[in-house]
Amino acid sequence: MPRDVTKWIKQYARALGFDLVGVAPVQSPPHAESFLLWLAQGYAGVMDYLERTAGLRINPAAILPNARSAIVVGLNYAPAELPPTDYRIARYALGDDYHAVIREKLETLLCAIQALEPEAQGRICVDSAPVLERDLAMLAGLGWYGKNTCLINTQRGSYFFIGVLLLTMELEYDSPAQGGCGTCRLCLDACPTGALIAPYRLDARKCISYLTIELREAIPVEHREPMGEWLFGCDICQEVCPFNRPRVHQPMRAQPTREPRLQPRSLPKLAEILQMREADFAERFRGSAIKRAKWRGLIRNALIIAGNKRDPALRPLIEPFLRHEDPMLREAAEWAIKQATKEQAVGRASSGNATANSGDSSLRSE
Ligand code: B12
């Protein structure tokens, strides 16, 4: 019985458009201890919510009483082609906000399961409920931890989201994923801010993704030039990963997303962003993950990128922020103007992304 139901659930999940699906028993996550140590070492920075919910994160059964199984799904998010922009946006944020997309699909899946098994209780977790999603995904066979801390699937690479549906039903369980990076350390060497301080250990406080999305204060000066042209999030540690790149004589590994809602939206130019008012921002990024940075955070990032670009045409757009009421934006504008007057474009090259969103064609579908 669990075998038939599991097979049916997996087929249903695939029909809903998920690219990966596996099932794990609900148990204490294998990396619970390293997670607690990571928190204690302060690597989470201002992400207090991780600390507040740590007890639940290491005990998924506390999120749903009598939880037996975790159905773990993966949804590819990288587009076949990066949209043309004059800055860079992490692939995961190019389309609609993934939380809504995955949640909707998992709600449909849960309803279908409950139609079959009316007694079954479920709880959907897409960042929303505190679980260590990658640990559960690893146990469900979706992928293994790379040294960049992303979950990597040997066939698919790492450009996929993870969603979890906890269930009170017993199901047939998959084996944990096997694999590893071997001696490769491309991601550690490529990170422009040195956020990957050791294999499997990310100091989030230095990660461009954290700095541009989670941090609500000024970005520390030493990280600004290395940010290059990353306006929101960063994919460098994934772009250099051999599992996300085509290999000679081998079929391409990472597959572009098939999900219509994850296809890239059109993006405003940097100059437009610098002129956006708060209301324009809310309108333009409605339903997009970019909203998480808030207007203030995105403008701060845009000022830094404008500084890194050293483009005199952007100066008139930076200058109004020198008189802005928000000290964080004033200071970012001052920095940007100083950068723009520096003679050599030292920092721009340091991230390897001198030309925004043009460098990577690893996901082209030919
Ligand atoms: C907080 C968070 C962040 C933070 C911290 C990142 C991090 N590495 O933890 C910030 C804002 C920096 C971030 C960035 C990104 N994130 Co994020 N993030 C999360 C979130 C909400 C919690 C992660 C967490 O618990 N971190 C805690 C720390 C301790 O985890 P860790 O550093 O990876 O450490 C673990 C491993 O290294 C392992 N480990 C430790 N030692 C060892 C030793 C060995 C030998 C091995 C094998 C493993 C191992 O155990 C540790 C504990 O679990 C999850 C969603 C969720 N609820 O799980 C999404 C999530 C991890 N993020 C995701 C994504 C897509 C990203 C970005 C790619 C977005 C972007 N392009 O900007 C980047 C990737 C940066 C990176 N290299 O990690 C996806 C990852 C999907 C995948 N395939 O892996 C998730 C799962 C969201 C989702 N639902 O899909 N993120």
Boltz pocket constraint, residues with backbone or C-beta under 6 A from the ligand:
constraints:
  - pocket:
      binder: B
      contacts: [[A, 31], [A, 32], [A, 34], [A, 35], [A, 38], [A, 39], [A, 47], [A, 50], [A, 90], [A, 91], [A, 92], [A, 126], [A, 127], [A, 129], [A, 130], [A, 131], [A, 132], [A, 133], [A, 134], [A, 135], [A, 145], [A, 146], [A, 148], [A, 149], [A, 150], [A, 151], [A, 152], [A, 158], [A, 159], [A, 160], [A, 161], [A, 162], [A, 163], [A, 199], [A, 200], [A, 201], [A, 202], [A, 204], [A, 207], [A, 209], [A, 210], [A, 213], [A, 214], [A, 232], [A, 233], [A, 234], [A, 235], [A, 237]]
      max_distance: 6.0
